[in-house]
Amino acid sequence: MIKIGFTGDFCPWLRIENEFKANNWKHLFEDVKPFFDENTLNVLDLECPLTTSKSGISKTGPHIKAHPETAAILNHLNCELVATANNHFKDYGWKGMQETYETLNKHNISWLGSGANFDEASKTFYWKNETTTIAFINVTENEWTTTHDINPGCHPEDLAANFYKIQEAKENADFVVVIAHGGHEHYELPSPRIKKWYRFFVDAGAHAVVAHHTHIISGYEVYKEAPIFYSLGNFCFDWQGLRNKPWNKGMMVRLGFEKGKKISFEMEFISQNNDTVGLSLLNEIDKKIMVEHLEKLNSIIVDDALLEAEFNKYAETWKAVMNTWIQPYKGKIMAGLYKRGLLPSIITKRKKLLYTNLIRCEAHRDILLQSINPTK
C-alpha cells in the first residue's frame, strides 16, 4: 500500500523561527515525526513564502513569511512535496516566490500550485513508483495570489478549468487527488457552495479531496467512495494572541492507495503552538472528544438542510461587519460609530440592490473586478 500523509497550514515563523535560528527546534516536532516517517510521501501546505524579501505586495490582510532555511524542518518531517496554492504564497511577490523555489530545490523538495504564470501554476504533479501513478492538483480561492495569465501566482479555483485538469489527470494516472485551499476562516463547516464544489471535483474524476485554509478542523465525508476532508486546520502556524483555541489544533491525514481498492484513510490529531511552542499529539481523552465532535459535524455535512441552516446562522454573524465594510467611512472610529448606529448608512436600499446584482451576476462581476481593482 502507498501511504501519503497530508497536513494543513505550515508557516514556520515567530517562535518556531526563533527556535530554529537558535538551533533548538528538532524536539518541537518529536511527537509528530513518527507519523511522517511511516508514509511513502508527505504533502504539506506551505502557507507562506520562505524569503528574506521586505517588499510585500499590495493586498488586504497580513503579509506572512519565514526564513528560507526553515525548509530544513520539511526535510526533518520527510516531506518531499509542498502545496503552494494558497492566499499567502505570493505575499512578497515574484521575488519571494523565486527565493522559495530556490530554497526548496536546495532541500530537494518539489512543489505544485504556483509558478511564473498560469501555465506553470496549473501544472499537475505526477508521483510515480514501479506500479502506480498518483496525480496531484492544487487550487486556491481567488484572492491576491492567484494568476489567470502571464503573471506569477497561484493556481485558482475555476470550475471549468479545474474540470479539464482533473479529466486530463485521470487519463494519465491511477489516482487523482485535489488539494484545495479555501473556505471560511474559523468556521468549522463547509458552506453549501464548498460542499457542492468539492463533490464536483469528485464527479469530475478526483479520487480524494483534501482541503485547508480555515485554520480549524472541519468534518469530512466519503462521497462516491472518495474521501473529502473539508479542512485539516493548522499544522504548524504560530500566532501571537491565539493560544488554547481551535486555531491550535490540527488534523493529519494518511490516505492509503492500492489499485482496485477504495482509498483508505487514517486521522491523527495534534495540538500546536499553545503556551508552549511546538507540536504534540492529542492525548486519548482529547482525541476521543475530537472524534465525537467530528461525528457531529459530519452528520450536519451530509444533510443539505442542516448545512444550509448552519451556514445561514454563521453568515448572520458577519452581517454587521460586511455592511460596515461597504460603507465609505474611513478609519476605525468612523466605522465603529456606524456599526453602533451612531452614524447613518450612506448606502441606500436601492444602492444595495445594485451592489447585490453587480456581485451576484457573473457578467457584471467580471467587469466590476476589472474596473475597481487598484492593481490593474
Backbone torsions as a table, in degrees:
resi	resn	phi	psi	omega
1	MET	NA	138.2	174.4
2	ILE	-89.9	123.7	-178.7
3	LYS	-109.9	123.1	-179.5
4	ILE	-123.1	125.9	-178.7
5	GLY	-97.9	143.4	179.2
6	PHE	-130.5	143.6	173.2
7	THR	-132.3	169.5	174.2
8	GLY	-83.4	-147.0	-168.3
9	ASP	-66.6	128.0	176.5
10	PHE	-116.8	114.7	178.6
11	CYS	-139.3	94.9	-172.6
12	PRO	-82.5	60.5	-178.3
13	TRP	-113.8	-169.8	179.1
14	LEU	49.9	-123.8	-172.8
15	ARG	-64.9	-33.7	177.6
16	ILE	-63.0	-46.3	179.4
17	GLU	-63.1	-40.4	178.7
18	ASN	-62.0	-42.4	178.8
19	GLU	-68.1	-34.2	177.5
20	PHE	-64.3	-47.0	-179.5
21	LYS	-63.2	-28.2	178.3
22	ALA	-85.9	4.2	-178.7
23	ASN	56.2	43.0	-176.3
24	ASN	-135.0	48.8	-168.9
25	TRP	-118.7	-25.6	-172.7
26	LYS	-59.9	-36.2	-179.9
27	HIS	-67.2	-19.0	179.8
28	LEU	-66.2	-21.1	-176.8
29	PHE	-115.1	7.7	-174.6
30	GLU	-59.1	-38.3	-175.3
31	ASP	-71.7	-30.3	-175.9
32	VAL	-98.3	-14.9	-174.5
33	LYS	-57.2	-38.8	179.9
34	PRO	-57.4	-32.3	177.2
35	PHE	-58.6	-44.4	-177.3
36	PHE	-73.5	-37.1	-178.0
37	ASP	-64.8	-24.5	-177.5
38	GLU	-80.2	-15.2	-172.3
39	ASN	-91.4	152.2	174.4
40	THR	-70.7	-37.5	-178.6
41	LEU	-147.9	144.8	175.4
42	ASN	-124.9	137.1	-178.1
43	VAL	-125.5	114.2	178.8
44	LEU	-108.5	149.9	173.4
45	ASP	-85.1	109.4	178.2
46	LEU	-82.0	99.1	-169.1
47	GLU	-83.1	3.2	-179.8
48	CYS	-152.5	156.4	172.5
49	PRO	-72.5	148.9	174.4
50	LEU	-99.1	93.7	-169.0
51	THR	-152.2	157.2	173.4
52	THR	-103.1	2.8	-178.6
53	SER	-60.5	146.1	176.7
54	LYS	-112.9	6.5	-176.1
55	SER	-99.4	86.9	179.2
56	GLY	-75.8	150.2	178.9
57	ILE	-76.2	163.8	173.5
58	SER	-75.1	122.3	-176.5
59	LYS	-164.8	170.8	167.6
60	THR	-96.7	155.0	179.8
61	GLY	87.4	173.3	-175.3
62	PRO	-74.5	155.3	170.2
63	HIS	-98.0	131.4	-174.1
64	ILE	-127.4	138.6	176.1
65	LYS	-157.7	166.0	175.0
66	ALA	-140.2	160.7	-178.2
67	HIS	-64.3	138.4	-177.2
68	PRO	-53.3	-39.0	-174.1
69	GLU	-71.3	-8.9	175.0
70	THR	-66.7	-6.6	173.4
71	ALA	-59.2	-20.7	176.8
72	ALA	-60.8	-26.7	177.4
73	ILE	-64.2	-39.3	178.2
74	LEU	-62.7	-42.3	175.1
75	ASN	-58.8	-43.2	-178.6
76	HIS	-61.3	-31.6	-178.2
77	LEU	-94.1	15.6	176.3
78	ASN	58.5	36.6	-179.7
79	CYS	-97.6	117.9	-178.9
80	GLU	-109.1	-0.3	-178.1
81	LEU	-149.4	132.5	175.7
82	VAL	-122.2	143.1	173.5
83	ALA	-89.8	129.5	-175.1
84	THR	-119.2	2.1	176.6
85	ALA	-80.0	97.6	177.8
86	ASN	-155.9	-178.2	-172.1
87	ASN	-89.5	8.8	178.6
88	HIS	-127.0	-12.0	-171.4
89	PHE	-62.9	-24.1	-179.5
90	LYS	-102.9	17.1	-176.8
91	ASP	-55.6	-30.8	-179.7
92	TYR	-114.8	32.6	171.1
93	GLY	66.7	-167.3	-178.4
94	TRP	-63.7	-35.5	179.0
95	LYS	-61.4	-44.9	178.7
96	GLY	-64.9	-37.7	177.6
97	MET	-65.7	-45.2	-179.3
98	GLN	-61.3	-43.0	179.3
99	GLU	-63.4	-35.8	177.0
100	THR	-64.7	-45.8	179.5
101	TYR	-61.1	-42.2	178.4
102	GLU	-60.8	-41.8	179.6
103	THR	-66.3	-44.9	179.8
104	LEU	-62.4	-41.6	176.3
105	ASN	-59.7	-43.0	179.7
106	LYS	-59.2	-33.4	-177.8
107	HIS	-99.1	12.4	177.1
108	ASN	57.7	43.2	178.7
109	ILE	-116.9	128.7	177.5
110	SER	-88.0	165.5	178.5
111	TRP	-144.4	163.3	172.3
112	LEU	-148.6	161.9	174.6
113	GLY	99.1	1.2	178.4
114	SER	-155.4	166.5	179.4
115	GLY	175.3	-172.1	-175.8
116	ALA	-72.6	-15.8	178.9
117	ASN	-161.7	-179.6	-176.9
118	PHE	-61.5	-41.9	-177.9
119	ASP	-58.9	-42.9	178.1
120	GLU	-69.4	-44.1	-175.8
121	ALA	-63.8	-31.2	-174.3
122	SER	-91.7	4.2	-178.6
123	LYS	-64.6	137.0	174.4
124	THR	-79.0	138.8	177.1
125	PHE	-97.9	124.6	179.5
126	TYR	-106.6	122.7	174.1
127	TRP	-104.5	134.7	-175.7
128	LYS	-136.1	146.0	162.4
129	ASN	-126.2	-160.5	-173.4
130	GLU	-65.5	-27.3	-171.7
131	THR	-121.7	-18.2	-168.2
132	THR	-135.9	140.7	173.3
133	THR	-119.5	129.1	178.7
134	ILE	-120.2	126.9	-179.9
135	ALA	-99.6	136.0	176.9
136	PHE	-117.7	129.2	176.9
137	ILE	-122.5	126.6	-174.5
138	ASN	-117.5	121.6	-178.8
139	VAL	-130.7	157.8	177.1
140	THR	-140.0	155.9	174.5
141	GLU	-60.9	155.4	-176.3
142	ASN	-81.6	105.3	171.6
143	GLU	-126.4	-137.4	-174.3
144	TRP	-81.8	-7.7	-173.0
145	THR	-99.9	-18.1	-170.3
146	THR	-77.2	153.7	176.8
147	THR	-122.4	145.7	176.3
148	HIS	-127.5	8.3	-170.8
149	ASP	-151.7	-140.0	-175.8
150	ILE	-84.6	-2.3	-178.4
151	ASN	-85.8	154.0	177.4
152	PRO	-66.7	152.5	176.4
153	GLY	162.5	-164.5	-175.7
154	CYS	-105.9	159.3	-177.7
155	HIS	-72.6	116.8	-174.1
156	PRO	-85.1	153.7	167.1
157	GLU	-69.5	122.7	178.2
158	ASP	-153.7	103.3	-167.2
159	LEU	-55.8	-41.1	-179.6
160	ALA	-65.3	-50.7	-179.7
161	ALA	-64.5	-40.6	179.2
162	ASN	-63.3	-37.6	177.7
163	PHE	-57.3	-48.1	-178.0
164	TYR	-67.4	-35.3	176.9
165	LYS	-63.3	-44.0	-180.0
166	ILE	-65.5	-42.6	178.6
167	GLN	-60.9	-43.6	178.0
168	GLU	-62.1	-45.0	-179.5
169	ALA	-63.4	-37.9	-179.7
170	LYS	-62.5	-31.6	178.8
171	GLU	-73.3	-21.9	-172.4
172	ASN	-114.2	1.9	-177.1
173	ALA	-142.3	159.5	176.6
174	ASP	-79.1	-31.4	178.8
175	PHE	-137.2	149.1	176.4
176	VAL	-126.3	127.1	177.8
177	VAL	-118.3	125.7	174.3
178	VAL	-99.4	125.3	175.5
179	ILE	-105.6	113.2	-173.4
180	ALA	-113.9	141.3	178.2
181	HIS	-118.7	104.3	-177.4
182	GLY	-178.7	175.2	-179.4
183	GLY	118.9	-173.4	-175.2
184	HIS	-102.2	117.9	-175.6
185	GLU	-58.4	133.9	176.6
186	HIS	69.9	12.5	175.4
187	TYR	-109.5	128.1	-167.7
188	GLU	-91.0	11.4	175.8
189	LEU	-129.1	154.8	171.0
190	PRO	-74.1	150.8	170.9
191	SER	-72.5	161.9	174.5
192	PRO	-54.5	-35.7	178.3
193	ARG	-64.8	-46.6	179.8
194	ILE	-58.9	-45.1	178.6
195	LYS	-58.6	-45.9	-179.4
196	LYS	-62.2	-43.0	-177.7
197	TRP	-67.7	-45.4	-177.5
198	TYR	-68.9	-34.0	173.2
199	ARG	-66.6	-34.3	176.3
200	PHE	-61.4	-39.4	177.0
201	PHE	-57.7	-40.0	177.9
202	VAL	-67.4	-45.1	178.1
203	ASP	-59.3	-31.3	179.6
204	ALA	-75.4	-16.9	177.7
205	GLY	134.0	-2.5	179.1
206	ALA	-71.3	143.2	178.2
207	HIS	-95.7	-12.2	176.7
208	ALA	-163.1	150.8	174.4
209	VAL	-129.7	127.1	178.5
210	VAL	-123.5	125.9	-173.3
211	ALA	-126.9	159.4	174.9
212	HIS	-155.0	-178.2	178.9
213	HIS	124.2	-32.4	-172.6
214	THR	-74.3	-13.2	178.9
215	HIS	73.0	3.3	173.1
216	ILE	-138.5	158.6	-178.2
217	ILE	-70.7	135.8	174.2
218	SER	-115.7	-179.2	178.5
219	GLY	-82.8	-174.0	-178.3
220	TYR	-148.8	168.1	175.4
221	GLU	-152.4	165.1	171.4
222	VAL	-112.8	114.6	-176.8
223	TYR	-116.5	118.7	-177.7
224	LYS	51.2	46.0	177.8
225	GLU	71.0	4.4	179.8
226	ALA	-105.4	122.0	175.8
227	PRO	-70.7	135.9	175.6
228	ILE	-124.0	114.1	176.5
229	PHE	-102.3	115.8	-169.7
230	TYR	-78.6	-23.0	169.3
231	SER	-170.9	129.4	178.3
232	LEU	-87.2	-3.3	-177.3
233	GLY	72.6	-163.3	178.7
234	ASN	-85.3	144.5	170.9
235	PHE	-97.5	-56.9	177.6
236	CYS	-145.7	96.8	-174.0
237	PHE	-149.1	87.3	179.1
238	ASP	-67.8	141.6	177.1
239	TRP	-148.0	120.6	-178.1
240	GLN	-60.9	130.3	179.1
241	GLY	93.5	-9.4	177.4
242	LEU	-113.0	103.5	179.1
243	ARG	-137.2	140.1	178.2
244	ASN	56.5	41.4	179.0
245	LYS	-122.0	169.8	173.5
246	PRO	-54.3	-29.5	175.3
247	TRP	-52.4	-32.2	-172.2
248	ASN	-91.8	14.2	174.7
249	LYS	-121.8	148.6	-180.0
250	GLY	-145.3	163.8	178.1
251	MET	-118.5	132.8	170.4
252	MET	-107.2	131.7	-176.4
253	VAL	-118.3	136.6	174.4
254	ARG	-115.2	118.7	174.9
255	LEU	-98.6	138.9	179.0
256	GLY	-110.6	127.3	-175.2
257	PHE	-116.8	124.0	171.9
258	GLU	-141.0	130.9	-179.8
259	LYS	-56.9	136.3	177.8
260	GLY	81.2	1.4	-178.5
261	LYS	-125.6	157.5	174.8
262	LYS	-66.2	149.3	176.1
263	ILE	-69.8	126.4	176.4
264	SER	-93.5	162.4	178.2
265	PHE	-149.5	149.4	174.6
266	GLU	-130.9	151.2	179.8
267	MET	-125.6	143.5	171.4
268	GLU	-131.6	149.6	-174.4
269	PHE	-122.1	142.2	-175.7
270	ILE	-128.9	160.2	167.4
271	SER	-112.3	135.3	-174.8
272	GLN	-136.2	131.2	170.2
273	ASN	50.1	57.0	171.5
274	ASN	-85.6	-140.2	178.2
275	ASP	-58.7	-35.7	175.2
276	THR	-100.4	131.4	-179.1
277	VAL	-70.6	144.5	177.9
278	GLY	122.4	179.8	-176.2
279	LEU	-120.8	147.4	176.1
280	SER	-150.8	150.6	175.5
281	LEU	-71.8	145.9	175.8
282	LEU	-67.3	143.7	175.7
283	ASN	-70.7	169.9	-172.9
284	GLU	-61.1	-37.1	-180.0
285	ILE	-66.3	-49.4	-179.8
286	ASP	-66.1	-34.3	177.5
287	LYS	-64.7	-41.4	178.6
288	LYS	-62.5	-42.0	178.3
289	ILE	-62.2	-42.1	-179.8
290	MET	-64.8	-44.3	-179.9
291	VAL	-62.4	-42.1	178.6
292	GLU	-63.9	-38.7	178.5
293	HIS	-66.7	-40.2	177.6
294	LEU	-61.6	-38.1	178.5
295	GLU	-62.0	-36.5	176.3
296	LYS	-66.7	-43.5	177.9
297	LEU	-62.2	-42.0	-178.8
298	ASN	-62.9	-35.9	179.2
299	SER	-67.1	-27.8	176.1
300	ILE	-77.4	-42.1	-176.7
301	ILE	-58.8	-41.1	-176.3
302	VAL	-75.9	-12.9	-178.6
303	ASP	-104.5	106.7	-175.4
304	ASP	-57.9	-40.7	-178.1
305	ALA	-66.2	-44.3	179.2
306	LEU	-64.6	-42.4	-179.2
307	LEU	-63.0	-42.2	177.8
308	GLU	-63.2	-43.5	-179.4
309	ALA	-63.7	-42.4	179.9
310	GLU	-65.4	-40.8	179.8
311	PHE	-67.7	-37.5	177.4
312	ASN	-61.6	-39.2	177.4
313	LYS	-65.3	-41.5	178.0
314	TYR	-63.9	-46.3	-179.3
315	ALA	-60.8	-34.4	179.7
316	GLU	-62.7	-32.2	179.5
317	THR	-68.7	-18.3	-179.6
318	TRP	-96.8	-6.2	-172.0
319	LYS	-57.8	-48.0	-178.4
320	ALA	-64.0	-40.6	-179.4
321	VAL	-65.3	-48.0	-178.7
322	MET	-61.6	-42.5	178.9
323	ASN	-66.5	-30.2	175.3
324	THR	-70.0	-41.1	-177.8
325	TRP	-63.2	-32.8	-178.0
326	ILE	-83.1	-8.9	176.3
327	GLN	-75.9	149.2	-179.2
328	PRO	-81.8	9.4	177.6
329	TYR	-66.7	136.1	-178.2
330	LYS	-104.1	149.4	174.0
331	GLY	78.7	162.0	-177.0
332	LYS	-67.5	-35.0	-175.9
333	ILE	-67.3	-52.2	-179.1
334	MET	-63.0	-43.7	179.6
335	ALA	-63.6	-39.3	179.0
336	GLY	-65.2	-39.2	178.3
337	LEU	-65.0	-40.2	177.7
338	TYR	-63.8	-44.9	-177.3
339	LYS	-61.4	-30.2	179.5
340	ARG	-88.1	3.5	178.3
341	GLY	81.6	12.9	-177.7
342	LEU	-91.4	-9.5	173.2
343	LEU	-128.0	144.6	-177.5
344	PRO	-77.1	160.2	173.6
345	SER	-73.4	132.4	176.6
346	ILE	-88.5	-15.5	-179.5
347	ILE	-93.3	114.7	-179.9
348	THR	-75.1	166.8	177.8
349	LYS	-60.2	-40.6	-179.9
350	ARG	-64.2	-36.9	178.0
351	LYS	-67.5	-37.7	177.9
352	LYS	-64.9	-36.3	175.5
353	LEU	-61.6	-41.7	178.0
354	LEU	-63.2	-47.5	179.4
355	TYR	-58.8	-42.8	179.9
356	THR	-57.2	-44.7	-177.9
357	ASN	-72.5	-36.5	178.5
358	LEU	-63.6	-34.0	-177.5
359	ILE	-86.8	-38.4	-175.8
360	ARG	-73.5	-40.8	-177.2
361	CYS	-77.8	123.3	-175.3
362	GLU	-59.5	-41.9	-178.8
363	ALA	-65.0	-44.2	177.8
364	HIS	-64.2	-40.5	-176.6
365	ARG	-64.4	-37.2	177.6
366	ASP	-56.3	-46.2	-179.1
367	ILE	-73.4	-38.5	179.1
368	LEU	-58.1	-47.1	-178.7
369	LEU	-62.7	-41.0	177.5
370	GLN	-64.1	-34.6	-172.5
371	SER	-78.8	-36.5	-173.1
372	ILE	-104.5	-8.5	-178.2
373	ASN	-66.9	114.0	-176.8
374	PRO	-69.3	-13.5	-179.8
375	THR	-88.4	-7.6	-179.8
376	LYS	-83.6	NA	NA
